[in-house]
Amino acid sequence: DLCGHLAIQEAHGTESDYQALAHSLKGSHFCCFSRGTSDAGGVLSLHKKADLPMDTRVTHVELIRGRAVMSEFVSENGSLYLFNLHFHDWSPRETERVGGELRPRCC
């Protein structure tokens, strides 16, 4: 059984690999994958549905392709934001974009 929340960096595979994984876990986990460019790996986030309220709505936002995603969980109990960040080869503009998403949610 997978843990509640898992964030992986340098995840390699094809779109079909990701689709197969997401399909196999669709009953138990929310899945988010952002594939990197060319040979670069991406980021993969898995979130166990049983650890979240039944009325949870989930949104995944790709902040930097293959490097940063935000998963937003909203229920009547409130909101939860989880970030999967791979700090590799970010431009100053990309760093500012991620910071702009983090600041209002974390500070």
N, C-alpha and C positions, 0 to 999 in steps of 0.2 A: 504494500500500500504506500503510495507516494505521500510525502509530507504535505502540510497545508499549502505552503507557498514555496515555489522553487524558481530561482532566477539563474539562468545559464548564459554565459557569454562564450563567444567563439563556437556557437552551435553551427555545425555543418550539415548540409543535406539539401535535397531538392525540394521544390514546392510539393511534389507528390509525397515525399517522406513526411513533410510537415502535415499535409492533409490526412495521411494515414494515421499519424500520431493523434491529431486532433479528433479524428473520427473514433479511434479506439478509446479515447478518454472523455468523449462528449457527455456521457452520463455522470461522470464524477468530477471533472475539472473544466474550468475556463482556460483556454489556451490562447497565447498571443505569440506570434513569431514575426520578426523583422529580419529579413535576409540581407546579408551584406552584399557588397558589390564584388563581382569577379570571384576570386578565390578566398576573399575574406569571409570569415564566419559571421553569424548574426547573433541576435539575442532571442532567447526563448523563455517565456514565463508561463508557469502552470500554477493555477489557483484552485484549491479543493473547494468544491461547491458546498460540501457538508459543513465547512468552517464558517460559512456566511449565512446570514438570515435568508429565509425562503424567498422573500420579496426583492432580493438584491438584483439590481440592474447593473450590467457591467459594460464599460466602454474601454477600448484599447486605443491609444493614440501613439503613432510613430513620431517621435520627436527628431531623431536622427536615424536615417536608414541603416539598419544593421548594428546600431550602437546604443540607442536609447529609446525605450518605450515607457509609457505611463499607463497603468491600469487603474481605472476609477470604478469604485464599487459604491453604489448609492442604494440605501434602503430607508425605511421610515426611522431607523435608529440613527442615521447619519451617513457620513461619507468616509471612505477610506481610499487613500491614494498610495499605490505601490509603484516604485520606479525600478526598472532594470537598466542599469547604466554600465556601459563598458567604456571606460575612459581611455580610448586609444585613438590618436590621430584626429582629435576634434579641432575644428577651427575656432577662433575667438567668437565668431558669429553663432556657431552651433552651441558653444558653451553658454553664451548669453541667452539663447533661446531656451535651453534646459533650465537655466537659472530663473528665467521668467516664469516657467511652469512650477518650479519648486517653491519659490518665495511665498506666494500667497497660500500655499497649502501646508507649508512646514514652519513658517515663522510667524 
